[in-house]
Amino acid sequence: MGARDANGDPEGMPWEFYRWHLAEKFGWSLDTVDSLSMGDIGEWFQIEDARTKVRDAYEQQKRR
């Protein structure tokens, strides 16, 4: 199995994957996703990463 990112997705996924993921997750058109700035997208990645880390830490704590 290859390396995974913080969300469990294969590392190095092409932008096309994330375009469709954002459109599907939020019900946006691809035009709306394409209009986002790279700063907005980077911020979304940081938030998703933080959520994953918090969820993982919570799950580990529950198992103790």
N, C-alpha and C positions, 0 to 999 in steps of 0.2 A: 504494500500500500504506500502511496506517495505521501509527501509532506502535506499537512493541513494547516490552514490559517486559524485564527481565533474562533471563527464561526463554524469550523469543521468542513469548510469548503476546500477543495484542492488549491494549493498555492499557485499563484500565477494565472489565475483564471482571467480570460480575456475580458476586456471592457464590455463586450457585447453581452456576456453573461450577467454582469451587474446592471446594465441598462434594463434588461428584461426583468431581473429580480426586483429592482426598484419600481418599475411600472406595475408589476403584478402585486407587490406588497402594499403599495399605497393607492392602487387604482388609477395611476397616472398614465397619460399617453406617452409614447416615446419622445414626442416633441417636447413635452414638459420635462422629462428626464434630461434630454439633450440641452435644455436651456439652463440647467443648473451649472453653477460655477464649479471649478475644481476645488475651491475652498469649501463650498457647501458639501461636496461629495466626500472630501477628506474629513470633514467634521462628522458626517454620518458614519464613516468607517470607524472613527475614534469612539463614537457613542456605542456602536454595535460591539466593538472590542471590549469596552468597559462593561457593558451589560453581560457579555459572556464571562468575563473574569469574575464579576460579582456572583453570577449564577453558579459558576463552578466552585467558588469559595463557600457559598452557602450550602451547596450539596455536600462538600467535603466536611463541613462543620456538622451537618445533620448526621453523618455516618459515624461520628465519634461517640 
